[in-house]
Amino acid sequence: MLGVLLLVLVLLTIGLAGYVDRSLNRIDALAGYPERIAETPGTNWLIVGSDSRAGLTADQAAELSTGDEAGAGGQRTDTVMLLHISAGGDPPTLVSLPRDSAVPVPGRGRLKLNAAYAFGGPTLLVQTVETVTGVRIDHYAEIGFGGFASIVDAIGGVQLCPTEPISDPLAGLDIQAGCQQLDGPQALGYVRTRQSALGDLDRVARQREFLGALIAEATSPTVLLNPFRLVPLATAAPEAVSVDSGDHVWNLAGLGWALLGGDAVTTTVPIAGFGTVGDGSSAVLWDRDRALLLFDALAQDRPVPPQALGS
């Protein structure tokens, strides 16, 4: 009897994996461009959280406190993270690239990083990141506002541990300090809010915290062995996540596996301060020397020197 049950679970898992793979939204994020850098060792993901409201009803937009896309100045990126998975067995490195980073956007001049997405979507964003880091992107994953919340709710929420209370009506968030289970709208507010001392720099740290918590919960026995969690997750994921045209569900599984052990090096690109970009708006300035050390290590698949890690 136990053998039959295990066989049923295996077949169900394979069937769900096949369904998810066939149903994933695929986009040409890694389209080639002239003088694209050569492949670099290891595996590199660009993980993007966009502020797309696509598919949201007016009621859903109100529940998630997203506002409308036009009022936000068009579709942009709320989250940009570079994940490097070493080919040599070193711990993976997850680097937050603040969306307001001042970078040269090909064909557009020096602007904020999220402007690359606004002007040219995933393709121009990937090109911009490759150009400024020297790291070639192998895989791409993107999730919008509605998909974000649906995945969190599908697995029963995620546990996050804010160190201080956060109240942000614009993000629809009002939580106390300490570890607690957040539902989809709350988790979305948690990764969007800037209501803390360092604003966006605190926010990117919360985004990395959330990604780890999401993967830990989604791969836990309470989800994988519970069809009332696993099936909603499998049906929500294809509508929520967009990947490059060459990516598959097993690539996403590899991403999750890399971050599952808890040994990943997590950091923000070293920051030097603040300045302005071509359109006159305020932007985050990278510490050029330390950022070069960081990205050179990733491009050569070497451990990142401690002095190259952002605070």
N, C-alpha and C positions, 0 to 999 in steps of 0.2 A: 504493500500500500504506500509506504514512504517513497519507494522508487517511482511509482506512478505519479505521485504528487510532485516530486522533484522534476520529472520529465515534463509535466504540464507547466511548471514554473519556467523551465528552460525554454520551452516552445513559445510560451507567452512573451518572455523577454525578447527572444529573437524576432517574433512577429511584431512587437512594438517597436523594436529598433529599426526594422525594415520599413514600417509605416512612417516613423519619424524621418528617416533618411529620404524617402520618396516625397515627403510633404514639406521639407525645409524650403524656405524662401532663399533663392540663390541670385546673386548679383555679381556683375563683373567688377569686383573691387580691385583685383590685382591685374587689371589690364596693363599691358606693357606700354612703355613710353620711351622716346629716344634717350640713349645714354643711361638707361636704368642700371643701377649697380649690380654687380654679379652676386650670385648666391653666397651667403655667409654661413658658416657652420652652425649646427644646432637647428632648432625649430623656433620660429618667431611668429607670435600672434599679435595682431592689432585688435584690441577689444574696445568696442565703442558703445556708449550709451547715448542715443540720439534723443532729442526732445520732440520727436515725431508724435503727432496726435492722430496719425492715420488710423481709421477704424473706430475711433472713440465717438460715442454719442455725446450730446450735450450734457446729459446726466452723468455719464462716466467722467467727462472732463471736469465737471464740478466736483465729483467725489474725489478725484485725484488731485484737485487744485492745480491743474496744469495751465489754465488760461487758454488762449487760442494762439495758433501758430503765427498769424499775422501780427498780433500784438507783441509777440516775442521777437519780431524781426525776421521771421522765416525759420526754416528748419536748421538747427545747429546741433553741435555735439555737447552733451553735458559731461561726458566721461570719455577720456582717451587713455588707455593703458597699453603698454608694450610688455608682453610676456615672452621671456627668452627661456627655452627649455634646452639645457645643455646636452650635447651629444656624448659628453664624457662622464656623465653621472654626477656632475656637480649640482647643488640645489638650484632650482629654477629662480629666475629673477623677475619680479613684477614691478614695473616702473610706471608711475603716474606722470602723465604729461598734462599739466594744467591747461584747461581749454583756452585760457587767456594768455598763454605763452606767446611772446613776440618771436615770430619765425618768418623766414622768407617763403612765401607761397608762390610756387612757380607760375609765372605769367601775371602775377597780381601785385608783387612788391612785398614789403615787410608788413605783415598783419598779424592778428591773433590766430592761433592754431585753428580754432573752430570756424574761422572764416573760410578755410580751405574746404571744409565740408559744405558750407553754405553756397560757395561758388561752384564747386565741382563734384559734390557728393563723395562717396567712399573712394573713388578712383583718385581724385586730387588730394584727398586726405592722406591716402597711402603714399602717394608720390612725395608729398610734403614731409611726412615722417621719415621716409627712407632718405630723402635729401639731407635733412638736418641731423640724422643720427648715423648714417652710414650703415644701418642694419637693414637687410633685405627682409621684407615681410613675406611669410609663407602662407599664412592663414588669416582669415578675417571673420570676426563675429560682431554683430550689431543687434541691439535690442532697443525698442522704443518704449515710451511711457506705459501704454496699455499692456504690452506684452510683459513688461517688467512686473507689474502688479499681479497679472494673471498667473505667472509662474510661482511667485511667492505664495499666493493663496492656494495654488494647486498642491503644494507640499505642506500646507498647514502653518505657514509663517516661518520666520527665521529668528534666531536668538541673537540680539545685538546688545552691546554693553556700553552705552554712552557714559562718560565720566562726569557729566554735568547735565542738568535739565536743559531741554531745548524747546523753545516755543517760537514757532514761525508760522503765522497765519497764511503767508503767501505759499508755503509748501504744504499746508494742511497738517502741520506737525505740532504736537504738544505732548511731550513725554518727560518722564522723570529720569534721574540718573540711575545707573545700575542695570544689570542684565535683565532682559525682558524679551518676550516673544512679540514680534511686530508682524502685523498683517501686511498685505500688499500695498495699500495706500500709505500706511505708516512707513514702511521700508522705502518706498519711493520718496517720501518727504525727507527721510533720514539721509539719503544720498544726494538730495538736491539742495538742502538748506545750506546757507552760508552764515547762519546765526551762531557764530562762535568767534573767538578772539582773532584767529588768523583767516577767517573767511574761506576763500576757495582752497587755500592750502590745507586747512582742516578738513574741508569737504573731500578732497582726493584721498585722504587717509581713511575717512569713513567709507568711501567707495571700495577701497581695497579690503577693509574689514568685512563689508557686506559680501563681496565676491567669495571670500573664504567661507563665510557662514552659509551662503547659499549652496555652495558645492558640498559642504559637510552635511547639510540637511538633506539635499537631494540624493546623496549616495548612502544615506543611513538606512539601516534595516527597517525603520518605521515607515520609510517611503518605498524602498525596493521590494519589501515583502508584504506590502499592503496595497492590494489592487485599487482601493478607494483613494489612494494617493498616487500610485504609479500611473494608472490609466489617465487621470486628469493631467498629470505632468506631461505624459507622452502626447496628449492631444493639444495641450496649451503651447508646448515648445515650438512646433512648426509655425504657428501663427505669430509667435513672439520673437523668434530669432531669425536673422538674415545672415547668411554666410556667403563666402566667395563661391563662384560657379564650380570650382574644383574641390570644394570641401564636402565632407560627409559626416555622418553621425559618429563614426569611429574617430574622426579627427577631434570632434568635440569631446568625446570620451577621453582622448589623450590629454586634452587641455585640463579637464577635470581631474584626471589622475595625477597630473604634474603638480596640481595645487592641493591635493588631498592630504599629503603627508604632514603639512604644517611646517615644513622646513624651508619654504620659499623665502628668499631675500626680498623684502618689500620696501620700496622707497619711492620718494618723489625726486624727479630730476633736480639737481642742486640749483638753488635760487640765489641770485645776486641782489635782487631788489625789484623796483618797479620803474617803468618809463612809459614812453608813448610809441605808437606805431604810426604807419602811414596815414591812417584816417584821423589821427589826433587823439584817439582813445587811449586810456591807460591800459598797460599790459604788464605781464610778469616777465622779468628778464632772467635768463639762465646764467649761472656761473659758468662761463665758457670753458675755463680750464678743467674744472671738475666734471662738467658734463662730457667733455671730450674723453676724459679718462673712463667714465662710465660706459659710454657707447662704444669706445674702442675695445673695451673688455668684452662687451656683448658680441661685437662684430667678429672678434677672434675666439669666441667661446671660452673665455677665461674667467675665473672668479673676479668679481668687481672689487677693486681696492677699497678698503674702508673709508678712505678720505674722499672717494667719489660718490659716496652715498649721501643723499639729501637728508636734512633733519626732519 
